[in-house]
Amino acid sequence: MPDQTSSAGPAVPAAEGELTAEDAKLVTLARGARARVGAVEGAAVRDQDGRTYAAATVVLPSLAVTALQLAVASAAAAGATKLEAAAVVTEAS
C-alpha cells in the first residue's frame, strides 16, 4: 500500500477517533474563538492553501450568524475558493 503522507503530515488519522495535527489545530482555534468572546459556539475552517479562519457566533438584535457561517465568510473574503476541513465546538446541548 502506498504511503499516504505529505509534507503537511499524515493524510488520515493514525487511529480511528484520533485527530491529525491539522485537525487538532482547528479544534484549538475554534475553542479559542469561543472563549475570547464568551460565545456558546466557536468554529474554524482550513482552506485549500492551509490557511485557517476562526470565528464565534454573533447574536445581535437584528442579526444572528453562526460561528461556522462567519468562519466560512471570513475564508471567502480572504480569497479561499475551497475548504478542506471545519471544526465546530459548542457548549449547547
C-alpha positions in Angstrom: 0.0 0.0 0.0 1.5 3.4 -0.9 2.5 5.8 1.9 -0.3 8.3 2.5 1.7 11.2 3.8 2.5 14.6 2.5 4.7 17.5 3.7 1.8 18.6 5.8 1.6 15.4 7.7 -0.5 12.2 7.6 -3.4 12.2 5.2 -5.5 10.1 7.5 -5.6 9.8 11.3 -3.2 7.2 12.8 -6.1 5.5 14.7 -9.9 5.8 14.4 -11.1 8.7 16.5 -7.6 10.3 16.6 -7.2 13.8 15.1 -4.4 14.8 12.8 -2.3 17.7 14.0 -4.0 20.0 11.4 -7.5 19.0 12.6 -6.5 19.4 16.3 -5.3 22.9 15.4 -8.8 23.7 14.0 -10.4 22.5 17.3 -8.0 24.6 19.3 -8.7 27.7 17.2 -12.5 27.1 17.5 -12.2 26.8 21.2 -10.2 30.0 21.4 -12.6 32.0 19.3 -15.5 30.9 21.5 -13.6 31.6 24.7 -12.4 35.1 23.7 -16.0 36.4 23.4 -17.8 34.0 25.8 -19.9 32.7 22.9 -21.7 29.4 23.1 -20.2 28.3 19.8 -16.8 28.6 18.0 -15.7 27.4 14.6 -12.6 27.2 12.5 -12.1 26.2 8.8 -9.0 25.4 6.7 -8.8 26.5 3.1 -7.1 24.8 0.1 -3.8 26.6 0.9 -3.8 25.5 4.6 -4.8 28.9 5.9 -7.2 28.9 8.9 -10.0 31.1 9.9 -11.8 31.1 13.2 -14.9 32.8 14.4 -17.6 32.8 17.2 -21.3 33.0 16.9 -22.7 36.6 16.6 -26.1 37.3 18.1 -27.4 40.9 17.8 -30.9 42.2 18.0 -31.1 42.4 14.2 -28.7 39.7 13.1 -27.6 36.2 14.0 -24.7 34.4 12.4 -23.4 31.0 13.4 -19.7 30.6 14.1 -19.3 28.3 11.1 -21.1 30.7 8.8 -18.8 33.5 9.9 -15.6 31.4 9.6 -16.6 30.4 6.0 -17.4 34.0 5.2 -14.0 35.1 6.5 -12.3 32.5 4.4 -14.2 33.5 1.3 -13.5 37.2 1.9 -9.8 36.3 2.0 -10.0 34.6 -1.4 -10.4 31.0 -0.4 -12.1 29.0 -3.2 -12.2 25.6 -1.5 -12.4 24.4 2.1 -10.6 21.3 3.3 -12.0 20.9 6.8 -14.1 22.6 9.5 -14.5 22.2 13.3 -17.3 23.5 15.5 -17.2 23.5 19.3 -20.1 24.3 21.5 -21.5 24.3 25.0 -25.0 24.0 23.7 -26.9 20.8 24.4 
